[in-house]
Amino acid sequence: MKLLQKSYTRKINVIYADPPYNTGNDILYKNDFSDNLSSYLKLTGQFNENKDVLFTNTESNGRYHSEWLSMMYSRIKLSKNLLTNDGFFVIAIDHNELQNLIKICDEIFGENNRAGVVTVLSNPMGRQHGKYFTPTNEFMLVYAKNKDYGNLNKVILHEDDMKSFDMCDSKGKYKLEPFIRIGGGNPSLRINKPKAWYPLYVNLEQQDISLTPKPKYQQVFPITPSGQERTWLWVKDSPNLDTKELVAKISKDGKIEVYRKYRIEKGKMVSTVWKHKKYNANHHGSRVLEKLMGKNKFSYPKSKDLLIDIFKITASENSLIMDIFSGSSTSAHAVLNNKLNGLNNRFIQVQLPEPIDEESEAFKAGYKTIAEIGKERIRRVVKKINEEHPEKSKGIDLGFKVFKLDSSNIKSWDGNPDNMETSLLDTVENIKPERTEEDVLYEILLKSGLDLTLPIRERSLVGKKVFNIGLGALFICLSDSINRKVAEGIGQWKNECNPEVCRVVFKDNGFSDVEKTNSVQILKRYGIDEIRTI
């Protein structure tokens, strides 16, 4: 997540997190503040050389809560940096750390940006490990980066709700709701909202409603059957008020009642209790994964439908969605399914290569880490979509890239005087011998703050491989024996693309001083002033 800061700060629309819950078992994500490779390998493997567990977080540990919260704090802090101003952070949790997690999220995002705490009925049968109660639910905290910019979408989440939209006209499905403001207590009374008290003029025979009096039209005020003077939903000059969207009916006591057409595409506010059967983690989490991957490949995956609905309320048509504890990649599965419904969402899955128990079915099937399970799940989901929806999938981008965290491709400077000769030689051939040009390419993208999914084109110029990133925004050539003809080719390619800005990166020892000077001058002639070497 640190490496993604430069390229994706304020670019992620939704961040979802389903972290390991603090149940008193091993902490899989213990913080490590050093950079040496051996510590990192121990961290990601969670074992030392003797395969001893590095850390156990039991209730007898005096830092039982703080160890877990310290692990979470840094990740949530980095998440806020990545979110757009109108973005949302959603995190799943059980009862063990609910209150503490709310406190650190309130601190990072601000209590005023807490959108809600949702209860999700994820296991109606309950897990039989509770000491006092059988846990049947989990919680979901939803925070806005800034409530002044971000609004949750009003949507219809369940088929049962869809059935209530039982009427249809040329504009689509709708249901009738009273136009008189019924709830809300005193604020909905005429005395408190006088501007929302005004007459409507109704012609029942023509089924027409007007804001101005007309012959043979009856005057109707927002008065309840008990005679209480209330208000209409909108004031007379509201842009929401369209009399063509109003319907008049005769009540049982012979009075005229006014209704509005509430259309299905407008959706509705989502409640804080999610109890639909599709959120059942066993049926719609484990069984969905089992059909796709086989039995016992991953424990306690989230319901795919739960993630689909989370993204319905938090994401828009072209949102970029990140999962910072991706596990079996349920969130990627949900995003890919939403593509079939016309949403052009993209995903970023972040997962440490946690090793899988050698006695597990997943390990026996050939998976060595949780990350491998997630990658394979995405591949199978894409294959399934192509097989089951061949026509729809033709126009959908279902591709994805996989990146593995590693040390830099550039040899670091060793300041030890005893190794001076080796260090000086390393500055000549400073790219590690086992690394490919593509490895270096993506490191440059990260350090330049560019999106890793920018279009990359490759072309051979005078026998040298040149990468064109972002339709001419960046050209990279890491070949040896570069000459001025390569620079000339890059300049011509730049003119073909006509980007607003253009940068060029070469390998420093890729050409002689004379060719380097000539190449720089040629590129400047094509309007390219930002030229760097590594």
VEXDREN-2710 file (C-alpha; in Angstrom, 1 decimal):
% VEXDREN-2710
k/r/px/py/pz
1/MET/0.0/0.0/0.0
2/LYS/2.9/2.3/0.6
3/LEU/4.2/1.7/-2.9
4/LEU/0.8/2.6/-4.4
5/GLN/0.6/5.9/-2.6
6/LYS/2.3/8.0/-5.4
7/SER/0.4/6.4/-8.3
8/TYR/-3.1/6.2/-6.6
9/THR/-3.4/8.9/-4.0
10/ARG/-6.9/10.3/-4.2
11/LYS/-7.8/8.0/-7.1
12/ILE/-9.5/5.0/-5.4
13/ASN/-13.3/5.4/-5.1
14/VAL/-14.1/2.6/-2.7
15/ILE/-11.8/0.7/-0.3
16/TYR/-13.1/-2.5/1.2
17/ALA/-11.4/-4.4/4.0
18/ASP/-12.2/-7.8/5.6
19/PRO/-9.2/-8.1/7.9
20/PRO/-8.4/-11.1/10.1
21/TYR/-10.5/-10.7/13.2
22/ASN/-8.8/-10.6/16.6
23/THR/-10.1/-13.8/18.0
24/GLY/-7.1/-14.6/20.1
25/ASN/-5.2/-16.6/17.4
26/ASP/-2.0/-15.7/15.6
27/ILE/-1.7/-12.2/14.1
28/LEU/-0.9/-12.7/10.5
29/TYR/0.0/-9.1/9.7
30/LYS/2.3/-8.1/12.5
31/ASN/3.9/-4.8/11.7
32/ASP/7.5/-4.7/10.6
33/PHE/9.2/-1.3/10.5
34/SER/12.5/-2.5/9.0
35/ASP/13.3/-2.9/5.3
36/ASN/15.7/-5.8/5.2
37/LEU/14.7/-8.8/3.1
38/SER/15.0/-11.5/5.8
39/SER/12.6/-9.7/8.1
40/TYR/10.1/-9.2/5.2
41/LEU/10.3/-12.9/4.3
42/LYS/9.7/-13.9/7.9
43/LEU/6.8/-11.5/8.0
44/THR/5.0/-12.8/4.9
45/GLY/5.8/-16.4/5.8
46/GLN/4.9/-16.0/9.5
47/PHE/7.5/-18.6/10.4
48/ASN/11.1/-18.5/11.4
49/GLU/13.9/-20.8/10.1
50/ASN/12.5/-23.6/12.4
51/LYS/8.9/-23.0/11.3
52/ASP/8.0/-21.7/14.7
53/VAL/5.1/-19.3/14.8
54/LEU/6.5/-15.8/15.2
55/PHE/3.7/-14.3/17.1
56/THR/0.6/-15.4/19.0
57/ASN/-2.0/-12.8/20.2
58/THR/-3.9/-14.5/23.0
59/GLU/-6.0/-12.8/25.7
60/SER/-3.3/-13.4/28.2
61/ASN/-1.1/-11.1/26.2
62/GLY/-1.0/-7.6/27.8
63/ARG/-1.2/-6.1/24.4
64/TYR/-4.1/-8.2/23.2
65/HIS/-6.0/-5.3/21.6
66/SER/-3.2/-2.9/20.8
67/GLU/-1.2/-5.4/18.7
68/TRP/-4.2/-5.9/16.4
69/LEU/-5.2/-2.2/16.4
70/SER/-1.6/-1.2/15.6
71/MET/-1.7/-3.5/12.6
72/MET/-5.0/-2.0/11.4
73/TYR/-4.2/1.7/12.1
74/SER/-1.5/2.1/9.5
75/ARG/-3.5/0.3/6.8
76/ILE/-6.6/2.5/7.5
77/LYS/-4.4/5.6/7.5
78/LEU/-2.9/4.8/4.1
79/SER/-6.4/3.9/2.8
80/LYS/-7.6/7.4/3.6
81/ASN/-4.8/8.9/1.5
82/LEU/-5.8/6.7/-1.5
83/LEU/-9.5/7.6/-1.4
84/THR/-11.0/10.3/-3.7
85/ASN/-12.7/13.2/-1.9
86/ASP/-16.1/11.5/-2.6
87/GLY/-14.8/8.0/-1.8
88/PHE/-15.9/5.5/0.9
89/PHE/-14.1/3.1/3.2
90/VAL/-15.9/-0.1/4.2
91/ILE/-14.6/-2.5/6.7
92/ALA/-16.0/-5.8/8.1
93/ILE/-15.5/-6.8/11.7
94/ASP/-17.0/-9.0/14.4
95/HIS/-17.9/-8.0/18.0
96/ASN/-14.3/-8.6/19.4
97/GLU/-12.9/-5.3/18.2
98/LEU/-16.0/-3.4/17.1
99/GLN/-15.8/-0.5/19.6
100/ASN/-12.0/-0.1/19.2
101/LEU/-12.2/-0.2/15.4
102/ILE/-14.9/2.5/15.5
103/LYS/-12.6/4.7/17.7
104/ILE/-9.6/4.5/15.3
105/CYS/-11.8/5.0/12.2
106/ASP/-13.4/8.0/14.0
107/GLU/-9.9/9.4/14.6
108/ILE/-8.7/8.9/11.1
109/PHE/-11.8/9.8/9.1
110/GLY/-13.5/12.0/11.7
111/GLU/-16.6/10.9/13.6
112/ASN/-18.7/13.3/11.4
113/ASN/-17.8/11.2/8.4
114/ARG/-19.1/7.9/9.8
115/ALA/-21.9/7.0/7.4
116/GLY/-23.2/4.1/9.4
117/VAL/-22.6/0.8/11.3
118/VAL/-24.4/-2.0/9.5
119/THR/-25.4/-5.3/11.0
120/VAL/-25.0/-8.2/8.6
121/LEU/-26.7/-11.5/9.3
122/SER/-24.0/-13.7/7.8
123/ASN/-24.7/-17.0/9.6
124/PRO/-28.3/-17.5/10.7
125/MET/-27.5/-20.9/12.3
126/GLY/-24.8/-19.3/14.4
127/ARG/-21.2/-20.5/15.1
128/GLN/-21.1/-22.8/18.0
129/HIS/-17.9/-21.5/19.6
130/GLY/-19.5/-18.6/21.6
131/LYS/-19.3/-18.8/25.4
132/TYR/-22.5/-16.9/26.1
133/PHE/-24.2/-16.4/22.8
134/THR/-24.0/-18.0/19.4
135/PRO/-22.7/-15.4/16.9
136/THR/-25.0/-15.0/13.9
137/ASN/-24.0/-11.6/12.7
138/GLU/-21.0/-9.4/11.8
139/PHE/-20.7/-5.7/11.4
140/MET/-19.7/-3.4/8.6
141/LEU/-18.4/0.1/9.2
142/VAL/-18.9/2.6/6.4
143/TYR/-17.0/5.9/6.4
144/ALA/-17.0/8.7/3.9
145/LYS/-13.7/10.4/3.0
146/ASN/-15.7/13.6/3.2
147/LYS/-19.5/13.7/3.6
148/ASP/-19.5/17.1/1.9
149/TYR/-18.6/15.4/-1.4
150/GLY/-19.7/11.7/-1.0
151/ASN/-23.2/10.4/-1.0
152/LEU/-24.3/6.8/-0.8
153/ASN/-26.4/5.6/-3.7
154/LYS/-30.1/4.9/-3.2
155/VAL/-30.7/1.4/-4.7
156/ILE/-33.0/-1.5/-4.6
157/LEU/-31.0/-4.4/-3.2
158/HIS/-33.5/-7.3/-2.9
159/GLU/-35.9/-9.0/-5.3
160/ASP/-38.6/-8.8/-2.7
161/ASP/-38.4/-5.0/-2.8
162/MET/-38.5/-5.1/-6.6
163/LYS/-41.9/-6.8/-6.5
164/SER/-43.4/-3.8/-4.9
165/PHE/-42.8/-1.8/-8.1
166/ASP/-45.9/-3.3/-9.7
167/MET/-46.9/-0.5/-12.1
168/CYS/-45.5/0.5/-15.4
169/ASP/-45.8/3.3/-17.9
170/SER/-43.7/4.5/-20.9
171/LYS/-40.9/5.6/-18.5
172/GLY/-40.6/2.3/-16.7
173/LYS/-41.7/0.6/-13.5
174/TYR/-42.9/2.5/-10.4
175/LYS/-45.0/2.2/-7.3
176/LEU/-47.3/4.8/-5.7
177/GLU/-46.3/6.6/-2.5
178/PRO/-48.4/9.3/-0.7
179/PHE/-47.4/12.8/-1.8
180/ILE/-48.5/14.1/1.6
181/ARG/-45.7/14.1/4.1
182/ILE/-47.0/11.6/6.7
183/GLY/-44.0/10.9/9.0
184/GLY/-41.4/13.2/10.5
185/GLY/-43.4/14.5/13.4
186/ASN/-43.7/18.3/13.9
187/PRO/-41.4/19.3/11.0
188/SER/-44.0/18.0/8.6
189/LEU/-46.8/20.1/10.0
190/ARG/-48.1/23.2/8.1
191/ILE/-47.1/25.6/10.9
192/ASN/-43.5/24.5/10.6
193/LYS/-43.2/24.3/6.8
194/PRO/-45.6/26.9/5.4
195/LYS/-44.0/26.9/2.0
196/ALA/-44.9/23.2/1.5
197/TRP/-48.6/24.0/2.2
198/TYR/-50.4/24.9/-1.1
199/PRO/-53.3/23.6/-3.1
200/LEU/-53.2/21.1/-5.9
201/TYR/-56.0/21.2/-8.5
202/VAL/-57.2/17.8/-9.6
203/ASN/-59.4/16.6/-12.5
204/LEU/-60.2/12.9/-11.7
205/GLU/-61.9/12.3/-15.0
206/GLN/-58.9/13.4/-17.0
207/GLN/-56.4/12.2/-14.4
208/ASP/-54.7/15.5/-14.5
209/ILE/-53.2/17.6/-11.7
210/SER/-52.3/21.3/-11.9
211/LEU/-50.6/23.8/-9.7
212/THR/-53.0/26.5/-11.0
213/PRO/-56.8/26.6/-10.8
214/LYS/-58.8/25.4/-13.8
215/PRO/-62.5/24.9/-14.6
216/LYS/-63.9/21.6/-13.3
217/TYR/-60.7/21.0/-11.2
218/GLN/-61.0/20.3/-7.5
219/GLN/-58.8/21.9/-4.9
220/VAL/-56.8/19.5/-2.7
221/PHE/-54.7/20.4/0.4
222/PRO/-52.4/18.1/2.4
223/ILE/-54.8/17.3/5.1
224/THR/-54.9/13.9/6.9
225/PRO/-58.2/12.0/7.4
226/SER/-58.3/13.2/11.0
227/GLY/-58.2/16.8/9.8
228/GLN/-54.5/17.6/10.6
229/GLU/-52.9/20.1/8.3
230/ARG/-49.6/18.8/7.1
231/THR/-47.4/19.5/4.0
232/TRP/-46.6/18.1/0.6
233/LEU/-43.3/16.4/0.1
234/TRP/-41.9/19.3/-1.9
235/VAL/-42.4/23.0/-2.0
236/LYS/-44.2/24.5/-5.0
237/ASP/-41.1/25.7/-6.8
238/SER/-39.1/22.6/-6.2
239/PRO/-37.3/21.2/-9.3
240/ASN/-38.4/17.7/-8.1
241/LEU/-42.0/18.6/-8.5
242/ASP/-43.5/17.3/-11.8
243/THR/-47.3/17.2/-11.8
244/LYS/-47.1/14.6/-14.6
245/GLU/-45.6/12.3/-12.0
246/LEU/-48.5/12.7/-9.6
247/VAL/-51.6/10.5/-9.4
248/ALA/-55.0/11.2/-7.8
249/LYS/-57.3/8.6/-6.3
250/ILE/-60.6/8.5/-4.3
251/SER/-60.2/7.1/-0.8
252/LYS/-62.7/4.8/1.0
253/ASP/-64.3/7.8/2.7
254/GLY/-64.7/9.6/-0.7
255/LYS/-61.8/12.1/-0.3
256/ILE/-59.2/12.8/-3.0
257/GLU/-55.7/11.5/-2.2
258/VAL/-52.6/12.4/-4.1
259/TYR/-49.7/10.0/-4.8
260/ARG/-46.4/10.3/-6.5
261/LYS/-44.8/7.8/-8.9
262/TYR/-41.8/6.4/-7.1
263/ARG/-39.6/4.9/-9.9
264/ILE/-37.5/1.9/-9.5
265/GLU/-34.3/3.6/-10.8
266/LYS/-34.5/6.1/-8.0
267/GLY/-33.8/3.4/-5.5
268/LYS/-34.2/4.0/-1.8
269/MET/-32.2/4.5/1.4
270/VAL/-30.6/1.3/2.6
271/SER/-31.2/0.2/6.2
272/THR/-28.5/-0.6/8.7
273/VAL/-29.7/-4.2/9.1
274/TRP/-28.8/-6.6/6.3
275/LYS/-30.6/-9.9/6.9
276/HIS/-31.3/-11.2/3.4
277/LYS/-30.4/-14.9/2.8
278/LYS/-28.0/-14.0/0.0
279/TYR/-25.6/-12.6/2.6
280/ASN/-25.3/-16.0/4.2
281/ALA/-21.5/-16.7/4.2
282/ASN/-22.0/-20.4/4.1
283/HIS/-24.5/-20.7/1.2
284/HIS/-23.4/-17.7/-0.9
285/GLY/-19.7/-17.5/0.2
286/SER/-18.3/-21.0/0.7
287/ARG/-20.6/-22.8/-1.8
288/VAL/-20.1/-20.3/-4.5
289/LEU/-16.3/-20.7/-4.1
290/GLU/-16.7/-24.5/-3.9
291/LYS/-18.5/-24.7/-7.2
292/LEU/-15.7/-22.6/-8.8
293/MET/-12.6/-24.0/-7.1
294/GLY/-13.5/-27.3/-5.4
295/LYS/-14.0/-28.1/-1.7
296/ASN/-12.1/-26.6/1.2
297/LYS/-9.9/-24.2/-0.7
298/PHE/-10.5/-21.2/1.5
299/SER/-12.2/-20.8/5.0
300/TYR/-15.0/-18.3/5.6
301/PRO/-15.1/-16.4/2.3
302/LYS/-17.5/-13.5/2.2
303/SER/-20.7/-13.8/0.2
304/LYS/-20.2/-12.5/-3.3
305/ASP/-23.7/-11.0/-3.2
306/LEU/-22.8/-9.0/-0.1
307/LEU/-19.9/-7.4/-1.9
308/ILE/-22.0/-6.7/-5.0
309/ASP/-24.5/-4.8/-2.8
310/ILE/-21.8/-2.9/-1.0
311/PHE/-20.5/-1.7/-4.3
312/LYS/-24.0/-0.8/-5.4
313/ILE/-24.3/1.7/-2.6
314/THR/-20.8/3.1/-2.6
315/ALA/-19.5/2.9/-6.2
316/SER/-20.5/4.7/-9.4
317/GLU/-20.3/3.5/-13.0
318/ASN/-16.5/3.9/-13.5
319/SER/-15.2/3.5/-9.9
320/LEU/-11.9/2.0/-9.0
321/ILE/-12.3/-0.4/-6.1
322/MET/-9.5/-1.7/-3.8
323/ASP/-9.6/-4.6/-1.4
324/ILE/-6.8/-4.4/1.1
325/PHE/-7.2/-7.9/2.6
326/SER/-8.4/-9.6/-0.6
327/GLY/-8.1/-13.3/0.6
328/SER/-9.9/-15.4/-2.0
329/SER/-10.7/-12.3/-4.1
330/THR/-14.5/-12.3/-3.5
331/SER/-14.5/-8.5/-4.1
332/ALA/-12.9/-9.0/-7.6
333/HIS/-15.5/-11.7/-8.3
334/ALA/-18.3/-9.1/-7.4
335/VAL/-16.7/-6.4/-9.6
336/LEU/-16.5/-8.8/-12.6
337/ASN/-20.1/-9.8/-12.1
338/ASN/-21.1/-6.1/-12.0
339/LYS/-19.5/-5.6/-15.4
340/LEU/-22.2/-7.7/-16.9
341/ASN/-24.7/-5.2/-15.6
342/GLY/-23.0/-2.3/-17.4
343/LEU/-20.7/-1.1/-14.6
344/ASN/-17.2/-0.3/-15.8
345/ASN/-15.6/-0.8/-12.3
346/ARG/-12.0/-1.8/-11.9
347/PHE/-10.4/-3.6/-9.0
348/ILE/-7.1/-3.7/-7.1
349/GLN/-6.5/-6.7/-4.8
350/VAL/-3.9/-6.5/-2.1
351/GLN/-2.9/-9.7/-0.4
352/LEU/0.3/-10.8/1.3
353/PRO/1.5/-14.2/0.2
354/GLU/0.5/-15.9/3.4
355/PRO/1.5/-19.6/3.3
356/ILE/-1.2/-22.3/3.3
357/ASP/-1.2/-25.1/5.8
358/GLU/0.5/-28.0/4.2
359/GLU/-2.2/-30.4/5.5
360/SER/-5.0/-28.4/3.9
361/GLU/-6.9/-29.4/0.7
362/ALA/-5.8/-26.2/-1.0
363/PHE/-2.1/-27.0/-0.5
364/LYS/-2.6/-30.6/-1.8
365/ALA/-4.3/-29.0/-4.9
366/GLY/-1.1/-27.1/-5.6
367/TYR/-1.8/-23.7/-3.9
368/LYS/1.1/-22.5/-1.8
369/THR/-0.3/-19.1/-0.7
370/ILE/-3.6/-17.4/-0.2
371/ALA/-2.7/-15.0/-3.0
372/GLU/-2.5/-17.9/-5.5
373/ILE/-6.0/-18.9/-4.6
374/GLY/-7.3/-15.4/-5.3
375/LYS/-5.5/-15.2/-8.7
376/GLU/-6.9/-18.6/-9.8
377/ARG/-10.4/-17.6/-8.7
378/ILE/-10.3/-14.4/-10.9
379/ARG/-9.1/-16.5/-13.8
380/ARG/-12.0/-19.0/-13.4
381/VAL/-14.6/-16.2/-13.0
382/VAL/-13.4/-14.6/-16.2
383/LYS/-13.5/-18.0/-18.0
384/LYS/-17.0/-18.6/-16.6
385/ILE/-18.3/-15.2/-17.8
386/ASN/-16.8/-15.8/-21.3
387/GLU/-18.5/-19.2/-21.5
388/GLU/-21.9/-18.3/-20.1
389/HIS/-22.2/-14.8/-21.6
390/PRO/-20.2/-14.9/-24.8
391/GLU/-22.1/-12.0/-26.4
392/LYS/-21.9/-9.6/-23.4
393/SER/-18.3/-10.4/-22.6
394/LYS/-17.1/-9.3/-26.1
395/GLY/-17.3/-5.7/-25.2
396/ILE/-16.1/-6.0/-21.6
397/ASP/-12.5/-5.6/-20.3
398/LEU/-12.0/-8.8/-18.2
399/GLY/-8.2/-8.7/-18.1
400/PHE/-6.1/-8.2/-15.0
401/LYS/-2.4/-7.8/-14.2
402/VAL/-0.5/-9.5/-11.3
403/PHE/2.3/-7.8/-9.5
404/LYS/4.5/-9.3/-6.8
405/LEU/6.3/-7.2/-4.2
406/ASP/10.1/-7.5/-4.4
407/SER/13.2/-5.4/-3.8
408/SER/14.2/-2.7/-6.2
409/ASN/15.5/-3.6/-9.6
410/ILE/18.3/-1.1/-9.2
411/LYS/21.4/-2.1/-7.2
412/SER/21.7/-0.1/-4.0
413/TRP/24.9/1.8/-3.2
414/ASP/27.0/0.1/-0.5
415/GLY/28.9/2.8/1.4
416/ASN/31.2/0.3/3.1
417/PRO/34.8/1.3/2.2
418/ASP/35.8/-2.4/2.1
419/ASN/33.4/-3.0/-0.8
420/MET/34.3/0.2/-2.7
421/GLU/35.5/-1.6/-5.9
422/THR/32.3/-3.7/-6.1
423/SER/30.1/-0.7/-5.5
424/LEU/31.8/1.3/-8.2
425/LEU/31.4/-1.5/-10.7
426/ASP/27.7/-1.8/-9.7
427/THR/27.1/1.9/-10.7
428/VAL/28.2/0.9/-14.2
429/GLU/25.9/-2.1/-14.5
430/ASN/23.3/-0.9/-11.9
431/ILE/20.3/-3.0/-12.9
432/LYS/20.3/-6.4/-11.3
433/PRO/21.1/-9.1/-13.8
434/GLU/18.1/-11.4/-13.1
435/ARG/15.6/-8.6/-13.7
436/THR/13.8/-8.0/-17.0
437/GLU/13.1/-4.7/-18.8
438/GLU/9.4/-5.2/-17.9
439/ASP/10.4/-5.4/-14.2
440/VAL/12.3/-2.0/-14.5
441/LEU/9.4/-0.5/-16.5
442/TYR/6.8/-1.0/-13.8
443/GLU/9.2/0.3/-11.1
444/ILE/9.6/3.4/-13.1
445/LEU/5.8/3.7/-13.4
446/LEU/5.4/3.5/-9.6
447/LYS/8.1/6.0/-8.9
448/SER/6.7/8.3/-11.5
449/GLY/3.3/8.2/-10.0
450/LEU/1.6/6.6/-13.0
451/ASP/-1.3/4.2/-13.1
452/LEU/-0.1/0.6/-13.5
453/THR/-2.9/-0.1/-16.0
454/LEU/-2.0/2.6/-18.5
455/PRO/-1.9/1.3/-22.0
456/ILE/1.6/0.1/-22.9
457/ARG/2.8/-0.3/-26.5
458/GLU/6.0/-1.8/-27.6
459/ARG/8.0/-1.0/-30.7
460/SER/11.4/-1.9/-32.1
461/LEU/13.3/1.2/-33.2
462/VAL/16.6/0.5/-34.9
463/GLY/16.6/-2.9/-33.2
464/LYS/16.0/-1.4/-29.7
465/LYS/12.9/-2.1/-27.6
466/VAL/11.0/1.0/-26.7
467/PHE/7.9/1.2/-24.5
468/ASN/5.2/3.8/-25.1
469/ILE/3.2/4.3/-21.9
470/GLY/-0.1/6.3/-21.8
471/LEU/-0.3/7.1/-25.5
472/GLY/3.0/9.1/-25.5
473/ALA/3.1/10.4/-21.9
474/LEU/6.2/8.4/-21.2
475/PHE/8.8/6.6/-23.4
476/ILE/11.2/4.1/-21.9
477/CYS/14.2/2.5/-23.6
478/LEU/16.4/0.2/-21.4
479/SER/18.5/-1.3/-24.2
480/ASP/22.3/-1.1/-24.6
481/SER/24.2/0.7/-27.4
482/ILE/21.5/3.3/-28.0
483/ASN/22.2/5.9/-30.8
484/ARG/20.6/9.0/-32.1
485/LYS/18.4/7.1/-34.5
486/VAL/16.5/5.7/-31.5
487/ALA/15.9/9.2/-30.2
488/GLU/14.7/10.2/-33.7
489/GLY/12.3/7.3/-33.7
490/ILE/10.9/8.2/-30.3
491/GLY/10.4/11.8/-31.4
492/GLN/8.4/10.7/-34.5
493/TRP/6.4/8.3/-32.4
494/LYS/5.7/11.1/-30.0
495/ASN/4.3/13.3/-32.8
496/GLU/2.0/10.4/-33.8
497/CYS/0.5/10.3/-30.3
498/ASN/0.6/14.1/-29.7
499/PRO/0.4/13.9/-25.9
500/GLU/0.0/17.0/-23.7
501/VAL/3.3/16.2/-21.8
502/CYS/6.0/13.8/-22.7
503/ARG/8.9/12.3/-20.7
504/VAL/11.7/9.9/-21.8
505/VAL/13.7/7.5/-19.7
506/PHE/16.9/5.7/-20.8
507/LYS/19.4/3.4/-19.1
508/ASP/22.3/5.6/-18.1
509/ASN/25.0/3.2/-19.4
510/GLY/22.9/2.5/-22.6
511/PHE/24.9/4.9/-24.7
512/SER/28.1/6.8/-24.9
513/ASP/28.4/10.4/-23.8
514/VAL/28.5/11.6/-27.4
515/GLU/25.3/9.7/-28.4
516/LYS/23.6/10.8/-25.1
517/THR/24.3/14.4/-25.9
518/ASN/23.1/14.1/-29.5
519/SER/20.0/12.1/-28.4
520/VAL/19.0/14.8/-25.9
521/GLN/19.2/17.5/-28.5
522/ILE/17.2/15.5/-31.0
523/LEU/14.4/14.9/-28.4
524/LYS/14.4/18.6/-27.5
525/ARG/13.8/19.4/-31.2
526/TYR/10.6/17.3/-30.9
527/GLY/9.5/19.3/-27.9
528/ILE/10.6/16.7/-25.3
529/ASP/12.5/18.5/-22.5
530/GLU/12.1/16.0/-19.6
531/ILE/14.7/13.4/-20.3
532/ARG/16.0/11.1/-17.5
533/THR/18.4/8.2/-17.1
534/ILE/18.5/5.5/-14.5
END
